[in-house]
Amino acid sequence: MSEREEFMAAIKRMWLNLGRSENTWDAVHDWDLYFNLCGRKAEGATAAFADALECE
């Protein structure tokens, strides 16, 4: 699995763990932007997710 795939899978898991709809996990935030901002590393998913939630 690529870094981007791992990043997106982690984001989706966190999104669903909050009880949010599976249909909206990739429609609310620009996860590609967050992936790029995290240095294109999967381990940045937790920080990216926290930043995205702060923007809501």
C-alpha positions in Angstrom: 0.0 0.0 0.0 1.4 3.4 -0.9 1.9 6.2 1.6 -1.2 8.0 0.2 -3.3 4.9 0.5 -2.2 4.4 4.1 -2.9 8.0 4.9 -6.4 7.9 3.3 -7.2 4.6 5.1 -6.2 6.1 8.4 -8.3 9.2 7.8 -11.3 7.1 6.9 -11.0 5.0 10.0 -10.8 8.1 12.2 -13.7 9.7 10.4 -15.9 6.5 10.9 -14.7 6.2 14.6 -16.3 9.6 15.2 -19.6 8.2 14.0 -19.7 10.2 10.9 -21.2 8.9 7.6 -19.0 6.8 5.4 -20.5 8.7 2.4 -19.0 12.0 3.6 -15.5 11.1 4.7 -13.9 12.3 1.5 -16.3 15.1 0.6 -15.9 17.5 3.6 -12.1 18.1 3.6 -9.4 18.2 1.0 -7.4 15.2 2.3 -5.0 15.4 -0.6 -4.0 18.9 0.6 -3.4 17.6 4.1 -1.4 14.7 2.8 0.8 17.1 0.9 1.2 19.4 3.9 2.2 16.4 6.0 5.2 15.8 3.8 3.4 13.0 1.9 3.8 10.6 4.8 1.1 8.3 6.2 2.1 8.9 9.8 0.9 12.5 9.5 -2.7 11.3 9.3 -3.5 11.9 13.0 -2.2 15.4 13.0 -3.9 16.2 9.7 -7.2 14.8 11.0 -6.9 16.9 14.2 -6.2 20.1 12.1 -9.2 19.4 9.8 -11.5 19.0 12.8 -10.3 22.3 14.2 -11.3 24.0 10.9 -14.9 22.8 11.2 
